């Protein structure tokens, strides 16, 4: 069971304008956060075996595209949610839900 009403008390969220991704990733690194891109790309860690960083910034791509290559290159780690068809992606809300549930189920907050 998930208590979505109080989730923002212990999970920080932020939305930024298009084009600000590089600034946000640099600021996250300077603040001691490990940057994690969640994307369908080759040669990444699969979510079931992924060890979540204690302090992380998760970067999710838009529903109608992908994370820009320069932003992917800046992220320390890349993780993929395994799916039956590798070229198909979840919508943004589903992807965020799956990743944060995985984090919580592995004892990370």
Secondary structure by P-SEA (a helix, b strand, c coil): ccccccccccbbbbbbcccaaaaaaaaaaaabbbbbbbccccccccccccccccbbbbbbbcccccccaaaaaaccbbbbcccccccccccaaaaaaaaaaaaaaaccc
